[in-house]
Amino acid sequence: MNFINKLCAAWAGNNSLLCVGLDPDLARFPAHLQQRPDAIVAFCKAIIDATADLACAFKPQIAYFAALGAEAQLEEICAYLRQHYPHIPLILDAKRGDIGATAKQYAREAYDRYGADAVTLSPYMGFDSVEPYMEWSGRGQIILCRTSNAGGSDLQFLNVDGKPLYQHVAALVANKWNSNGQCALVVGATFPEELAQVRAIVGDMPVLVPGIGAQGGDIEATVTAGKTGAGAGMMISSSRAILYATPAAGEDFAAAARRVALETRDAINLHR
Ligand SMILES: O=C(O)c1cc(=O)[nH]c(=O)n1[C@@H]1O[C@H](COP(=O)(O)O)[C@@H](O)[C@H]1O
């Protein structure tokens, strides 16, 4: 099944627009896991098992693994996801962007090595830096449009031909670039007005929306701004608020993560 169809099925199957971000930070792990050599795998598997029926996607962020030389653990976690939860889209958050020949290697990494259904990409090197990913039929390309951080405004808000640059990116991706029908965009929950602008430009194209939870984005404003006519269209992503839901990071971390994921999914559904 291609990325977009899998996403639509997960939205419906789990009645959820919540994407669970996997950003494993050893320093915030529960004490009983910290010394284990397989701490990252054990932590992520427990979070996955505790939230899989509440999520429309899982999104591992590659930097948290690569910084520790833990790519083998990321491979194991991705294999676990594909084996046990093949109906839930696996998004590799890598924000890649490079010339075509190099892009092809990044695409092999995302789709072949990790088996991701989709990968996050930067648009700023243009279409020939995104096109190589489209050789993997049915896999998704999720392209940065209006990011959740304040500094995103430095470039994305620049006025180009009377419109902010992020709106050009939205229009370009939704029309010319989406030749395989597997593209999506990233718009931060911290900018609901811009999310509404993007929704108006891109029709029903899916949008990955990070920025609720730890970054303080408002759920009601996000859902109201970003939902499609069918009350879907978004992967609203939260990492730290779910992963580290217990202040003291106790042995009950997975149950606490489930509690927060459930509350978040339900808070999102209230406004669909
Ligand atoms: O592409 C992303 O996922 C992303 C885009 C963006 O604009 N802002 C953003 O925070 N992210 C990622 O989403 C996650 C947000 O984590 P939390 O703030 O802990 O929920 C991190 O892994 C970020 O790298």
The ligand as a Gaussian input file, in Angstrom:
#p B3LYP/6-31G(d) Opt

LIG

0 1
 O        9.976000      17.727000      10.455000
 C        9.696000      17.705000      11.660000
 O        9.272000      16.691000      12.185000
 C        9.769000      18.968000      12.405000
 C        9.516000      20.123000      11.683000
 C        9.322000      21.331000      12.371000
 O        9.025000      22.361000      11.767000
 N        9.441000      21.352000      13.720000
 C        9.742000      20.230000      14.447000
 O        9.780000      20.314000      15.692000
 N        9.976000      19.040000      13.797000
 C       10.402000      17.831000      14.556000
 O        9.309000      17.411000      15.371000
 C        9.762000      16.988000      16.654000
 C        9.119000      17.864000      17.701000
 O        9.373000      17.348000      18.968000
 P        8.584000      17.858000      20.266000
 O        8.722000      19.339000      20.312000
 O        9.295000      17.180000      21.406000
 O        7.157000      17.405000      20.129000
 C       11.285000      17.055000      16.619000
 O       11.785000      15.783000      16.279000
 C       11.590000      18.043000      15.507000
 O       12.808000      17.748000      14.854000

